[in-house]
Amino acid sequence: MSRAFQIGKTEALAVAQLHAHVHSTIVADLKVQVAKRGTRGFLTNELVSKGYFSDGFSSGVGVGEPWAAQCTNDGAQQLATRLAISRLLSVIVILAQCLLT
């Protein structure tokens, strides 16, 4: 894919993840946020290519392991993805506030 579209390996993996493993409602949410903030300001191809938004990904690891089931992306009810998007947005707001003061 990377040769066909003349993009890098990471970008090709991100595209493959979005098309094959991420629920359509999450892809729609990500498109809206990227349109507002751009990929550099909101999320990276590396984050997408590693599967953080994919069905079955769980952020319930380590001390959060008891919450693994609740923190696993499951179709349109992707709690882990929604939490990740929320956290990314809050970090962006904090950074913006720091830059403006």
Backbone as JSON, one array per atom type, in Angstrom:
{
  "sequence": "MSRAFQIGKTEALAVAQLHAHVHSTIVADLKVQVAKRGTRGFLTNELVSKGYFSDGFSSGVGVGEPWAAQCTNDGAQQLATRLAISRLLSVIVILAQCLLT",
  "N": [[0.82, -1.19, 0.0], [1.96, 1.23, 0.77], [3.77, 1.81, -1.28], [2.05, 2.03, -3.49], [0.5, 4.31, -2.93], [2.45, 6.1, -2.37], [3.28, 6.66, 0.3], [4.56, 6.56, 3.67], [5.59, 3.67, 5.68], [4.41, 3.65, 8.25], [2.22, 5.38, 7.89], [0.8, 3.88, 6.01], [0.17, 1.62, 7.56], [-1.49, 2.85, 9.43], [-3.65, 3.67, 7.81], [-4.56, 1.14, 7.0], [-5.36, 0.08, 9.49], [-7.47, 1.87, 10.16], [-9.31, 1.32, 8.11], [-9.83, -1.42, 8.32], [-10.06, -2.25, 11.02], [-11.19, -0.4, 12.78], [-14.14, 0.88, 14.17], [-16.82, 2.31, 12.28], [-18.17, 4.56, 13.36], [-16.3, 5.59, 15.12], [-14.24, 6.21, 13.35], [-15.52, 8.27, 11.97], [-15.78, 10.15, 14.08], [-13.06, 10.64, 14.58], [-12.31, 11.78, 12.13], [-13.7, 14.22, 12.2], [-12.46, 15.48, 14.4], [-9.77, 15.58, 13.52], [-10.08, 17.18, 11.27], [-10.65, 19.6, 12.51], [-8.34, 20.06, 14.06], [-6.06, 19.06, 12.79], [-3.64, 16.51, 11.88], [-1.13, 16.6, 13.12], [-1.62, 18.16, 15.36], [-3.52, 16.74, 16.74], [-3.67, 13.77, 16.62], [-1.33, 11.15, 15.96], [0.02, 9.28, 13.16], [1.35, 7.09, 14.1], [0.08, 6.44, 16.51], [-2.45, 5.6, 15.6], [-1.67, 3.5, 13.9], [-0.68, 1.63, 15.7], [-2.9, 0.52, 16.75], [-4.58, 1.63, 18.73], [-7.17, 2.61, 18.42], [-8.57, 0.52, 17.46], [-10.99, -2.18, 17.15], [-11.29, -4.31, 19.93], [-8.97, -3.47, 21.19], [-7.49, -2.86, 24.35], [-7.22, -0.66, 27.05], [-6.98, -1.38, 29.58], [-4.64, -2.34, 31.34], [-1.85, -3.46, 33.34], [-2.05, -1.83, 36.43], [-4.64, -1.22, 35.86], [-5.81, -3.52, 35.01], [-8.0, -5.0, 36.23], [-10.12, -3.64, 35.15], [-10.15, -4.27, 32.51], [-12.12, -5.42, 30.76], [-14.09, -3.42, 30.7], [-12.64, -1.38, 29.6], [-12.12, -1.98, 26.99], [-12.14, -1.64, 23.51], [-15.12, -1.99, 21.83], [-16.77, -2.36, 19.19], [-19.15, 0.12, 18.32], [-19.44, 1.0, 20.87], [-17.07, 2.05, 22.14], [-15.35, 2.47, 24.73], [-12.64, 2.75, 25.58], [-11.5, 4.05, 23.38], [-13.03, 6.4, 23.29], [-12.26, 7.5, 25.75], [-9.54, 7.88, 25.24], [-9.63, 9.77, 23.14], [-10.86, 11.88, 24.51], [-8.92, 12.36, 26.47], [-6.73, 13.13, 24.87], [-7.77, 15.49, 23.8], [-8.03, 17.05, 26.13], [-5.36, 17.34, 26.86], [-4.41, 18.81, 24.7], [-5.84, 21.2, 25.08], [-4.78, 22.05, 27.55], [-2.09, 22.41, 26.82], [-2.4, 24.45, 24.93], [-3.38, 26.5, 26.57], [-1.14, 26.91, 28.19], [0.66, 27.88, 26.31], [-0.52, 30.27, 25.62], [-0.34, 31.81, 27.87]],
  "CA": [[0.0, 0.0, 0.0], [2.79, 2.43, 0.86], [4.3, 2.11, -2.62], [0.97, 2.42, -4.39], [0.07, 5.67, -2.62], [3.66, 6.86, -2.07], [3.28, 7.09, 1.69], [5.45, 5.76, 4.49], [5.09, 2.43, 6.26], [3.53, 3.97, 9.38], [0.98, 5.92, 7.35], [0.09, 2.76, 5.4], [-0.4, 0.83, 8.65], [-2.6, 3.62, 10.0], [-4.77, 3.56, 6.87], [-5.06, -0.23, 7.09], [-6.07, -0.03, 10.77], [-8.72, 2.61, 10.08], [-10.25, 0.69, 7.19], [-10.13, -2.82, 8.63], [-10.22, -2.61, 12.43], [-11.78, 0.66, 13.6], [-15.57, 1.01, 13.91], [-17.12, 3.46, 11.43], [-18.52, 5.74, 14.16], [-15.05, 6.13, 15.65], [-13.56, 6.84, 12.21], [-16.22, 9.54, 11.75], [-15.37, 11.06, 15.17], [-11.67, 11.03, 14.35], [-12.27, 12.69, 10.97], [-14.16, 15.53, 12.66], [-11.42, 16.08, 15.25], [-8.59, 15.87, 12.7], [-10.42, 18.33, 10.43], [-10.55, 20.79, 13.36], [-7.03, 20.28, 14.67], [-4.97, 18.53, 11.98], [-3.06, 15.3, 12.45], [-0.01, 16.93, 14.03], [-2.14, 18.74, 16.58], [-4.5, 15.91, 17.42], [-3.16, 12.42, 16.8], [-0.29, 10.8, 15.01], [-0.14, 8.03, 12.43], [1.88, 6.03, 14.96], [-0.97, 6.08, 17.46], [-3.47, 4.84, 14.87], [-1.08, 2.26, 13.37], [-0.47, 0.68, 16.79], [-4.18, -0.11, 17.07], [-5.26, 2.19, 19.9], [-8.57, 2.87, 18.12], [-9.1, -0.69, 16.84], [-11.86, -3.06, 17.92], [-10.56, -5.28, 20.72], [-7.86, -2.87, 21.95], [-7.84, -2.59, 25.74], [-6.31, 0.17, 27.82], [-6.99, -1.95, 30.93], [-3.43, -3.14, 31.56], [-1.15, -3.09, 34.57], [-2.95, -1.63, 37.57], [-6.0, -1.12, 35.33], [-6.24, -4.81, 34.48], [-9.36, -5.38, 36.65], [-11.07, -2.91, 34.31], [-9.85, -4.59, 31.1], [-13.34, -5.61, 29.97], [-14.75, -2.12, 30.54], [-11.75, -0.48, 28.86], [-11.82, -2.6, 25.7], [-12.92, -1.14, 22.39], [-16.08, -3.0, 21.41], [-17.67, -1.78, 18.21], [-19.48, 1.53, 18.49], [-19.37, 1.3, 22.29], [-15.64, 1.99, 22.39], [-15.0, 3.29, 25.89], [-11.21, 3.07, 25.58], [-11.27, 5.04, 22.34], [-13.62, 7.67, 23.72], [-11.4, 8.04, 26.8], [-8.3, 8.34, 24.61], [-9.93, 11.02, 22.44], [-11.1, 12.88, 25.55], [-7.64, 12.7, 27.11], [-5.95, 13.89, 23.91], [-8.33, 16.84, 23.72], [-7.71, 17.79, 27.34], [-3.93, 17.67, 26.79], [-4.29, 19.9, 23.73], [-6.36, 22.42, 25.73], [-3.79, 22.45, 28.56], [-0.93, 22.94, 26.1], [-2.78, 25.72, 24.34], [-3.44, 27.47, 27.66], [0.24, 27.2, 28.59], [1.29, 28.67, 25.26], [-1.15, 31.58, 25.58], [-0.07, 32.59, 29.07]],
  "C": [[0.86, 1.25, 0.0], [3.4, 2.79, -0.48], [3.23, 2.63, -3.55], [0.56, 3.87, -4.18], [1.23, 6.6, -2.28], [3.6, 7.5, -0.68], [4.2, 6.17, 2.47], [4.78, 4.54, 5.09], [4.1, 2.71, 7.39], [2.19, 4.51, 8.9], [0.15, 4.81, 6.72], [-0.56, 1.87, 6.46], [-1.58, 1.54, 9.29], [-3.83, 3.53, 9.11], [-5.39, 2.17, 6.96], [-5.85, -0.44, 8.38], [-7.44, 0.64, 10.68], [-9.76, 1.91, 9.21], [-10.69, -0.7, 7.63], [-10.52, -3.09, 10.08], [-10.88, -1.57, 13.32], [-13.24, 0.84, 13.18], [-15.84, 2.32, 13.17], [-17.5, 4.72, 12.22], [-17.28, 6.4, 14.75], [-14.26, 6.82, 14.54], [-14.2, 8.2, 11.92], [-15.83, 10.57, 12.81], [-13.94, 11.56, 14.95], [-11.54, 12.0, 13.18], [-12.67, 14.11, 11.38], [-13.06, 16.22, 13.46], [-10.16, 16.44, 14.46], [-8.86, 17.07, 11.79], [-10.29, 19.63, 11.22], [-9.12, 21.11, 13.75], [-5.84, 19.85, 13.83], [-4.33, 17.32, 12.64], [-1.92, 15.61, 13.41], [-0.51, 17.45, 15.36], [-3.06, 17.82, 17.36], [-4.02, 14.49, 17.66], [-2.18, 12.09, 15.69], [-0.63, 9.49, 14.29], [0.35, 6.85, 13.28], [0.83, 5.53, 15.93], [-2.03, 5.21, 16.79], [-2.9, 3.5, 14.42], [-0.85, 1.21, 14.45], [-1.78, 0.08, 17.31], [-4.94, 0.46, 18.24], [-6.75, 2.44, 19.67], [-9.27, 1.65, 17.55], [-10.03, -1.45, 17.77], [-11.0, -4.08, 18.67], [-9.38, -4.72, 21.49], [-8.34, -2.58, 23.37], [-6.77, -1.72, 26.4], [-6.26, -0.29, 29.28], [-5.83, -2.9, 31.12], [-2.75, -2.67, 32.85], [-2.11, -2.96, 35.73], [-4.41, -1.5, 37.13], [-6.56, -2.43, 34.82], [-7.62, -5.26, 34.98], [-10.45, -4.72, 35.8], [-10.9, -3.23, 32.83], [-11.11, -4.73, 30.26], [-14.04, -4.28, 29.69], [-13.94, -1.16, 29.68], [-11.32, -1.06, 27.51], [-12.73, -2.03, 24.63], [-13.81, -2.26, 21.88], [-17.09, -2.37, 20.47], [-17.9, -0.31, 18.44], [-19.41, 1.96, 19.95], [-17.91, 1.26, 22.75], [-15.23, 2.94, 23.51], [-13.53, 3.7, 25.86], [-10.89, 4.15, 24.55], [-11.83, 6.39, 22.75], [-12.78, 8.32, 24.82], [-10.11, 8.58, 26.21], [-8.52, 9.66, 23.89], [-10.13, 12.15, 23.45], [-9.79, 13.33, 26.19], [-6.77, 13.52, 26.17], [-6.45, 15.33, 23.81], [-7.99, 17.66, 24.96], [-6.23, 18.19, 27.37], [-3.72, 18.83, 25.83], [-4.75, 21.22, 24.35], [-5.35, 22.94, 26.75], [-2.56, 23.06, 27.88], [-1.23, 24.31, 25.5], [-2.84, 26.82, 25.4], [-2.04, 27.87, 28.12], [0.94, 28.11, 27.58], [0.73, 30.1, 25.23], [-0.85, 32.43, 26.81], [1.39, 32.91, 29.21]]
}
